[in-house]
Amino acid sequence: MRTITLINGDGIGPEISKSVMDIISASGLEIDWDIQTAGADVIEKEGIPLPERVLESVRRNKIALKAPVTTPIGKGFRSVNVQLRKELDLYANLRPCKNLPNVKTRFENVDIVVVRENTEDLYAGIERRIDDNTAESIKIITRNASERICKFAFDYAAKNGRKEVCCVTKANIMKLSDGLFLETYRNIAQNYPQIKQREILVDNLCMQLVQNPTQFDVLVLPNLYGDIVSDLCAGLIGGLGVAQGANIGTDCAVFEPVHGSAPDIKGLNKANPTALLLSAIEMINFIGEKSYAEKIEKALYKTLEAGICTADLGGSASTTDFTKAIIERL
Ligand code: ATP
């Protein structure tokens, strides 16, 4: 049996974690969950929101499923999410965005995978105030980081039957930094002749995405554009309740929904577990258990097709009703 770390989070985290564990267990896939608490709730006992034992558990098990974790603002703690990414060197942010049955959106048949570089660009945090009226931020793009993210995007495409990887930059203006990213993409692309190449400027991409998103397949982007475009794409498929994600490194991978811990609906049995479930499905695929991933995805789709969904998607099912309906369809 495979051991996987489960960071069950706070707010709605524990409720949606239970839902997802119940669904996976009902599918027949046996997982030994190494449950680790983190976030606001553990500060009182352990003094920090991300104790070392959580990092050790992910390092040991290599794979984690993570529910949302809140980092208290203004108390001097580093964001749990940022710290996890840094400590585990999770350099690739993966955001598959695919339309779901009965989830009303502007477009149908959107199926885009956003691959965002997670470690550098303007997020390197190199900023200074030069004087009262001027500040500067430095954008760092390195060949190493660009190479590994482009390679990740092409490998993902090859492994998942994707046809195209499109490189998104603003290399016409930032000729050196974005230019290096683009040059690296072109070099890496040569190793994958079976996958189509495409290059687009980020402003044009945004216009195309809101007019005709089904033309895109896999997108690979530096950190800042990736951050913005991945939220745009999440909006295309129905927003927070259904947006999944993963942060992947060389040794470890953490699968997690995009949404936060939704404290406003904590404990009300209203939370939508779909985004965490989709993250878990991606995780199950990642560990090579494709048949279980397909089985759970089918049960989720059938449930949504039957018009059963939580309030955030316009339905009336509680978290537990929705979970039960998926389990019945497995
Ligand atoms: P954070 O700072 O942790 O991102 P936030 O309040 O900005 O928190 P979310 O926690 O994602 O963002 O919540 C935004 C809104 O979306 C809230 O009204 C919340 O109830 C709703 N929401 C988020 N996730 C879900 C979910 N899984 N099911 C139902 N509603 C959700």
Boltz pocket constraint, residues with backbone or C-beta under 6 A from the ligand:
constraints:
  - pocket:
      binder: B
      contacts: [[A, 12], [A, 68], [A, 69], [A, 70], [A, 240], [A, 241], [A, 258], [A, 259], [A, 260], [A, 261], [A, 262], [A, 263], [A, 264], [A, 265], [A, 270], [A, 271], [A, 272], [A, 273], [A, 274], [A, 275], [A, 312]]
      max_distance: 6.0
